[in-house]
Every structure is written in C-alpha cells, then in structure tokens.
C-alpha cells in the first residue's frame, strides 16, 4: 500500500506540478496532507480528482514532539521536494 505525505508552502499555486507528481502514484495510493491552504489543499483536491484516497491531517499542537516538528507521534518522516 502506497501512502504519500504532501506538505508544502501555503502560497503554492502550481497545481500542474502537483498533478504531474500525483499522477505517477499507483491505483489505490493514499495522499495524506496537512489540511492547510496552498500545496496541501491542492494535493487533496487533485488526489480526489485522480480517484486516490485522501487523508487530511489537521494541525494539532499536541501531536508535535517538543524537539522537532518532523517527528509526529513518534514517527520520523522523510521529506522529498517537489520541483517545478
């Protein structure tokens, strides 16, 4: 099962770049996003249009590790940059 996290700039407007990358995902993939404006919202919309499962994750201060925002509920996430 493929699960992809999309988190990006709230000022992101390049829906084409997001569509290009999400279109590469296999059928049945899940797109998880931070439920914020910009890249997150675009990824959720595009993923739904492509028929992918979408899981928005609203921000919640209690979920963040005190030492690093990259650690959420004890999990470490590896980040990949989307390029235009």
Secondary structure, 3 states (H helix, E strand, C coil): CCEEEECCCCCCCCHHHHHHHHCCCCCCCEEEECCCCCHHHHHHHHHHHCCCEEEECCCCHHHECCCCCCEECCEECCCCCCCC
